[in-house]
Amino acid sequence: MKAEQKVSCNFSPAALGLGLVTAALAESFYGPAGAYPARSALLLGGAQAAGLWLLARLFGLWAGRRGLFGGQGFLPRLAGWLFFLWFAAGFARTAAVAQTVCREEFGSNALIAVLPLLLLAVWQMDAGALDRSARALWWLLGLGAAACLAGLGEQLRWQRLWDGGAAGLWAEGWPPLRLYPEYFALPLLCSEADAPRAARLPWFVWAVQGGYALVLALVLGRPEGPGYTGLELLRAWAMGYFSRLDALLLLIWLAAALWRLCLLAFVLRRLSRVNGMRPAPAARGGEGAQP
């Protein structure tokens, strides 16, 4: 029982939401621009988010009662290693996108040098330190989003929402369903009291992807051709005498991406410890017997 009490990382829902917002922005940046219309991303994507919210809540309740992340028994160990691989894949994906941004936008490979130092710092860090730094990054992302909308304000046109015809909602197809391990690892990531709020994490992803699709449609309509990505929205940003300040917005995202890498590294460290636990040896005879 002592081992089970140390399983939860005790992250706040806001900190977990920051990590998913960062991942969702990466998908929006490098996904094909206009592949799914804004109304599909908002309406059908909202239905997907509602289903994932319910599924995450039910799975979290079941996993908590079964001690799925307790590290004891076959099923917890199997789940622990499966989630370890799932979180590791998310770490690799975020690191790959961050490296792409560093190389293509800033002409640098600094991430390769910085990341090992960050991971070394995370090895000595607790969840509280990551939570506190998440608050500052939320403000930074909020200011970046506000500046982006201010720079795009004069280019927004509601008429562009109907570019490409007026096909029915169902004819446009469902947006891709993206699953993140954070949805289903609530007993590991947060306290039992925070689990109901943390189950709403799919709504963070929906808000980012739906909002990004909406603004992209208002600015660019539905771009023709496969060569356009979501980065075209940032490149359309202009404010006063300045234009093409997309590098500033990507720098803000890069700071959040480095934070997400630290979060995932912390979770991987916790999972490796939980998965490596062994049950205590049974007491022989009357020695060590508890009343």
C-alpha positions as CSV (number, residue, x, y, z in Angstrom):
1,M,0.0,0.0,0.0
2,K,2.9,2.3,0.7
3,A,4.0,2.0,-3.0
4,E,0.6,2.8,-4.3
5,Q,0.5,6.1,-2.4
6,K,3.6,7.3,-4.3
7,V,2.2,6.5,-7.8
8,S,0.4,9.8,-8.6
9,C,2.4,12.6,-10.0
10,N,-0.1,15.2,-8.6
11,F,-0.1,17.5,-11.6
12,S,-2.9,20.0,-11.8
13,P,-5.4,19.8,-14.6
14,A,-4.1,23.2,-15.9
15,A,-0.6,21.8,-16.2
16,L,-1.8,18.7,-18.1
17,G,-3.9,21.0,-20.3
18,L,-0.9,23.1,-21.2
19,G,0.9,20.0,-22.4
20,L,-2.0,19.0,-24.6
21,V,-2.5,22.5,-26.0
22,T,1.2,22.4,-27.0
23,A,0.7,19.1,-28.8
24,A,-2.5,20.2,-30.5
25,L,-0.8,23.4,-31.7
26,A,2.0,21.3,-33.3
27,E,-0.7,19.2,-35.1
28,S,-2.3,22.5,-36.3
29,F,1.0,24.0,-37.5
30,Y,2.2,21.1,-39.6
31,G,-1.2,19.5,-40.6
32,P,-2.5,20.2,-44.1
33,A,-4.3,23.6,-44.2
34,G,-8.0,23.4,-44.9
35,A,-8.1,19.6,-45.0
36,Y,-11.2,19.8,-42.7
37,P,-13.5,22.8,-42.7
38,A,-13.9,24.8,-39.6
39,R,-17.5,23.7,-39.0
40,S,-16.4,20.1,-39.2
41,A,-13.6,20.7,-36.7
42,L,-15.9,22.6,-34.3
43,L,-19.1,20.5,-34.5
44,L,-17.9,17.0,-35.3
45,G,-14.7,17.6,-33.3
46,G,-16.9,18.7,-30.4
47,A,-18.8,15.4,-30.5
48,Q,-15.5,13.5,-30.5
49,A,-14.3,15.5,-27.5
50,A,-17.5,14.8,-25.6
51,G,-17.1,11.1,-26.2
52,L,-13.4,11.1,-25.2
53,W,-14.3,13.1,-22.1
54,L,-16.8,10.5,-21.0
55,L,-14.4,7.6,-21.9
56,A,-11.5,9.2,-20.0
57,R,-13.7,9.7,-16.9
58,L,-15.0,6.1,-16.9
59,F,-11.6,4.6,-17.6
60,G,-10.0,6.7,-14.9
61,L,-12.6,5.5,-12.3
62,W,-12.0,1.9,-13.3
63,A,-8.2,2.2,-13.4
64,G,-8.2,3.9,-10.0
65,R,-10.3,1.1,-8.4
66,R,-8.2,-1.6,-10.0
67,G,-4.9,0.0,-9.1
68,L,-3.9,-0.1,-12.7
69,F,-0.8,2.1,-12.1
70,G,0.2,0.4,-8.8
71,G,2.9,-1.7,-10.3
72,Q,1.7,-4.9,-8.7
73,G,0.4,-7.9,-10.6
74,F,0.3,-8.8,-14.3
75,L,-2.3,-6.3,-15.5
76,P,-0.8,-3.2,-13.8
77,R,2.6,-4.1,-15.1
78,L,1.3,-4.6,-18.6
79,A,-0.6,-1.3,-18.5
80,G,2.4,0.4,-17.0
81,W,4.7,-0.6,-19.8
82,L,2.1,0.1,-22.5
83,F,1.6,3.6,-21.2
84,F,5.4,3.9,-20.9
85,L,5.7,3.3,-24.6
86,W,2.8,5.5,-25.4
87,F,4.3,8.5,-23.4
88,A,7.7,7.8,-25.0
89,A,6.1,8.0,-28.4
90,G,4.6,11.4,-27.4
91,F,8.0,12.5,-26.2
92,A,9.7,11.5,-29.5
93,R,6.9,13.2,-31.5
94,T,7.2,16.5,-29.6
95,A,11.0,16.5,-29.8
96,A,10.9,15.9,-33.5
97,V,8.5,18.8,-34.1
98,A,10.6,21.1,-31.8
99,Q,13.7,20.1,-33.7
100,T,12.0,20.8,-37.0
101,V,11.0,24.3,-35.8
102,C,14.5,25.0,-34.6
103,R,16.1,23.9,-37.8
104,E,13.6,25.3,-40.4
105,E,12.6,28.6,-38.6
106,F,15.8,29.5,-36.7
107,G,18.5,27.6,-38.6
108,S,19.7,26.0,-35.4
109,N,20.2,22.6,-33.8
110,A,20.3,24.1,-30.3
111,L,17.6,21.6,-29.1
112,I,20.0,18.7,-29.4
113,A,22.3,20.5,-26.9
114,V,19.6,21.9,-24.6
115,L,17.4,18.9,-24.3
116,P,19.9,16.7,-22.3
117,L,20.5,19.5,-19.8
118,L,16.7,19.9,-19.4
119,L,16.3,16.2,-18.8
120,L,19.1,16.3,-16.2
121,A,17.3,19.1,-14.4
122,V,13.9,17.3,-14.6
123,W,15.6,14.3,-12.9
124,Q,16.0,16.4,-9.8
125,M,12.7,18.3,-10.1
126,D,9.3,17.6,-8.5
127,A,5.8,18.0,-10.0
128,G,5.2,21.2,-8.0
129,A,8.0,23.0,-9.9
130,L,6.6,22.0,-13.2
131,D,3.1,23.1,-12.1
132,R,4.4,26.6,-11.1
133,S,6.3,27.1,-14.4
134,A,3.1,26.1,-16.3
135,R,1.3,29.1,-15.0
136,A,3.8,31.5,-16.5
137,L,3.7,29.6,-19.8
138,W,-0.1,29.8,-19.9
139,W,0.2,33.6,-19.7
140,L,2.8,33.6,-22.4
141,L,0.7,31.5,-24.7
142,G,-2.3,33.7,-24.0
143,L,-0.4,36.9,-24.9
144,G,0.9,35.2,-28.1
145,A,-2.6,34.2,-29.1
146,A,-3.9,37.7,-28.4
147,A,-1.1,39.3,-30.4
148,C,-1.7,36.9,-33.3
149,L,-5.5,37.7,-33.4
150,A,-4.7,41.4,-33.3
151,G,-2.3,41.0,-36.2
152,L,-4.8,39.0,-38.2
153,G,-7.8,41.2,-37.4
154,E,-8.0,43.2,-40.6
155,Q,-7.8,40.0,-42.7
156,L,-10.7,38.1,-41.2
157,R,-13.6,37.7,-43.6
158,W,-16.7,35.7,-42.7
159,Q,-17.4,35.0,-46.4
160,R,-14.4,32.8,-46.6
161,L,-16.1,30.2,-44.3
162,W,-18.0,29.1,-47.4
163,D,-15.1,28.9,-49.8
164,G,-15.1,25.6,-51.6
165,G,-18.8,25.1,-51.8
166,A,-21.6,24.5,-49.4
167,A,-21.4,20.7,-48.9
168,G,-23.3,19.2,-46.0
169,L,-21.6,18.8,-42.7
170,W,-21.6,15.0,-42.9
171,A,-20.2,15.1,-46.5
172,E,-17.1,17.0,-45.2
173,G,-16.1,14.0,-43.1
174,W,-15.0,13.6,-39.5
175,P,-11.7,15.3,-38.4
176,P,-9.0,12.8,-37.4
177,L,-9.4,11.5,-33.9
178,R,-6.2,12.1,-31.9
179,L,-5.6,10.1,-28.8
180,Y,-3.1,11.2,-26.1
181,P,-2.0,9.0,-23.2
182,E,-2.9,11.8,-20.8
183,Y,-6.6,11.1,-21.4
184,F,-6.4,7.6,-19.8
185,A,-3.6,8.0,-17.2
186,L,-5.5,10.2,-14.8
187,P,-4.8,8.1,-11.7
188,L,-1.1,8.3,-12.5
189,L,-1.0,12.0,-13.4
190,C,-3.2,13.7,-10.9
191,S,-4.8,13.3,-7.5
192,E,-8.2,11.7,-7.1
193,A,-9.7,15.0,-6.2
194,D,-8.5,16.6,-9.5
195,A,-9.5,13.6,-11.7
196,P,-13.0,14.9,-12.6
197,R,-11.6,18.2,-13.9
198,A,-8.7,16.5,-15.6
199,A,-11.1,14.2,-17.5
200,R,-12.0,17.4,-19.5
201,L,-8.6,17.4,-21.2
202,P,-10.1,16.4,-24.6
203,W,-11.8,19.8,-24.6
204,F,-8.5,21.6,-24.5
205,V,-7.5,19.8,-27.7
206,W,-10.8,20.5,-29.3
207,A,-10.6,24.3,-28.4
208,V,-7.2,24.6,-30.0
209,Q,-7.8,22.6,-33.2
210,G,-11.3,24.0,-33.7
211,G,-10.3,27.6,-33.0
212,Y,-7.2,27.3,-35.3
213,A,-9.3,25.9,-38.1
214,L,-11.8,28.7,-37.7
215,V,-9.3,31.5,-37.8
216,L,-7.4,29.8,-40.7
217,A,-10.7,29.7,-42.7
218,L,-11.5,33.3,-41.9
219,V,-8.1,34.4,-43.1
220,L,-7.3,32.1,-46.0
221,G,-10.5,30.4,-46.8
222,R,-9.8,26.8,-48.0
223,P,-6.4,26.8,-49.6
224,E,-6.1,24.7,-52.8
225,G,-3.3,22.3,-53.2
226,P,-1.5,19.9,-50.9
227,G,1.5,22.1,-50.2
228,Y,-0.1,24.4,-47.6
229,T,0.2,23.7,-43.9
230,G,-1.2,25.5,-40.9
231,L,1.9,27.6,-40.6
232,E,0.4,29.8,-43.4
233,L,-1.8,31.3,-40.8
234,L,1.2,32.5,-38.7
235,R,2.9,33.8,-41.9
236,A,-0.1,35.9,-42.7
237,W,0.3,37.8,-39.4
238,A,1.1,41.5,-39.8
239,M,0.9,44.3,-37.2
240,G,1.7,47.9,-38.1
241,Y,5.1,48.2,-39.8
242,F,6.0,44.7,-38.9
243,S,5.1,41.5,-40.8
244,R,6.3,37.9,-40.8
245,L,6.7,37.8,-37.1
246,D,5.7,34.2,-37.1
247,A,9.1,33.4,-35.7
248,L,8.1,35.1,-32.4
249,L,5.0,33.0,-32.1
250,L,6.9,29.8,-32.9
251,L,9.5,30.8,-30.2
252,I,6.7,31.0,-27.7
253,W,5.4,27.6,-28.8
254,L,9.0,26.2,-28.6
255,A,9.2,27.3,-24.9
256,A,5.9,25.4,-24.2
257,A,7.3,22.4,-26.2
258,L,10.4,22.2,-24.0
259,W,8.1,22.3,-21.0
260,R,6.0,19.5,-22.4
261,L,9.2,17.4,-22.9
262,C,10.1,18.0,-19.3
263,L,6.6,16.9,-18.2
264,L,6.8,13.7,-20.3
265,A,10.3,12.9,-19.1
266,F,9.0,13.3,-15.5
267,V,6.1,10.9,-16.2
268,L,8.4,8.4,-17.9
269,R,10.7,8.5,-14.9
270,R,7.7,7.8,-12.6
271,L,6.5,5.0,-14.8
272,S,9.9,3.4,-14.9
273,R,10.0,3.4,-11.1
274,V,6.5,2.1,-10.7
275,N,7.1,-0.7,-13.3
276,G,10.3,-1.7,-11.6
277,M,8.7,-2.1,-8.1
278,R,8.6,-5.6,-6.7
279,P,6.1,-6.9,-4.2
280,A,7.4,-7.1,-0.7
281,P,8.3,-10.7,0.4
282,A,5.6,-12.4,2.5
283,A,6.3,-12.7,6.2
284,R,7.4,-16.1,7.4
285,G,5.7,-17.6,10.4
286,G,4.9,-14.9,12.9
287,E,7.7,-12.5,12.0
288,G,6.6,-9.1,10.8
289,A,2.9,-10.1,10.9
290,Q,0.6,-7.2,11.2
291,P,-2.4,-7.4,13.6
